[in-house]
Amino acid sequence: MEREYTLSVLVENKSGVLAHIAGLFSGRGFNISGLSVGETENPEYSRMTIVVRGDDKILEQIKKQLNRFVDVIKVVDLTNISAVHREIILIKVKATSHKKQEVFQICEVFKGKIVDISHDTLTLEVTGNTAKIEALITLLKPYGIIEIARTGRVSISRGFKKGEK
């Protein structure tokens, strides 16, 4: 059965690692539906959050392949464990003077911020899980979405695990 998986991959922070890992996925026909990368608390390492669709067999193949890379320190499947998942979206919508207040109210309900205002547009910044982001997009479509920029999912497990400080 196909479903969505979230992998947290700790890698060495050096050039070419991202391209190498992306090549692994594309070379084997796996589609990455979300990818975010950032330096960790230790600047020698980066954490990649990779969201991929497939079945359990595909996921096991991906994890085995990732663990073979010299630059990969650790692969954790966050799909079925307690974890925090977030995205950030910047969304620019049409907002004529009489519609601006409505968009402000939507932004407030979603605990977002208005980060840019022009004569006929508003740009919102909202952080949340994927369902929250999708709900925001659905509510703003009738106003006329001009542009969207999304980070992709970032994830981290909750609490301490054995061996962590």
N, C-alpha and C positions, 0 to 999 in steps of 0.2 A: 504494500500500500504506500503510495507516494504521500509525503508530508514535508513540512519545513523543519530543518534542523539548524541550531545555532552552535557554532564552534568558536571557542576562544583559543587562539594559537599564539603562544609566546615565542617570539623569534629574536634572533640577533638583529640589532639596529644597524644595518649596513645596506649600502646600495645594492640593488638587484634582487633582494629577497622577495619583495612584493611581486615583481615580474616573474620570478621563478615559480612562486606558488600559484599565481594566476595562470601561468602556462601549464601547470599540472592539471588544473581544472579543465581548461579549454582543450588540452591535448587528449583528455579522456572523455570529452563530451559532457562534462558536468557544468551546469549553469549556476553561476553565483548570482543570487537574487539580492544580496546585500553584502557590502564590504566596507569596513572602516578600519583604519590603522592609526595608532598613535603611540608616542613614546610612553613608557611606564615610569614608575617611581625611580627606576634605575635607568639612566640614559643609555646604557649598553643594550637595552632590550626594548622592543616594541610589542604591543599586543594587537593582534588582528582579530576582529570579530567578523566571522564569515557566516552568512546565511545561505543555505543551499537547499534545494528541493530534490527529493528522491525517496528511495526506500531504504530500509535498514541495511541491505546488501551494499548499496551505493555508499552509504555513510561509512560502513566498515572499510571499504576500499579507500575512501578519501582519507580516513584517519591513518590507515597503514602507510599510504603514500606520503602523507605529511610527516609522519614519524621517521621516515627514511632520510629526510633532508637534514643535512648537517647543521643548517642554520635554524632549525626548529628545536626549541628547548622543551616545549610541553604543548600537548593538545588536550583540551578539555571539552567534552560535549555538554553544553549547558541546557540542552533541550528538555531534559526530564529532571533537572535538579532545581533547587530554590535559587533563583538568580534575579537580578534587576536588569531590565532591558529598557533602553531609551533611544529615541531619535530626536533630532531637531529639524524643524522645517521653517524655512522662510517662504512666505506665500504672499504674492502681490495680487491684489484684487481691485477691480473697478469699484470706486466708491464716490458717486456723485454726492454733492453736499447733503441731500436729504437721505442718503443711505449710509453715510459715515457713522452715525450714531448706532445703527443696527450692527455694523461690522465691529465697532468698539465693544458692544455688548457681547457679541459672540467671542471676541478675543478675551474678554474678562471671564466669561464662563469657562473657557479653556485654560485659564491662568497663564495667558500669553502676554506679550508686549507688542505695542505698536512701535516699530523701529524706524519707520519712514512714512512721511505724509507728503503727498503732493496735491495739486488742485483736484485731480480726479482719481487718485489711487491711494491705497493704504497697504503697507507691507507689515505683516505680522510675523512674530517669532514665537513658536510654541514648541515645548519639549514634552515628550510623553511616550507611552508605548505605541506600537504600531496601530492598534485599534483606535486610540485617541486621535492620532494623526489622520487616519483615514476618515474618521467621523468629522473632523474639522474640514477636510477637503470637501466632503459631501455637503456640509452646510454652506460652504462658501461658493460652490459651483454656480448657484443661481445669480450671484452678484457679478460673475465673470472673472474667472481666474486668468490672470495675465501671464504669470510665471511662478514656477515652483523650484526651490532648491532644497534637497533633503540630504541629511548626513548619512543615512543608513543606520542600522542598529549598532549600538555599543552595549556590551553586556559584561556583567561581573557577577560571580557567585556571591551568595549571602554568607555572612559570618566567617568563622575560621574553619579551615580544614586541618586535619592532622599534619603536623610538620610545619605549619605556618606560624609566624610570630604575631 
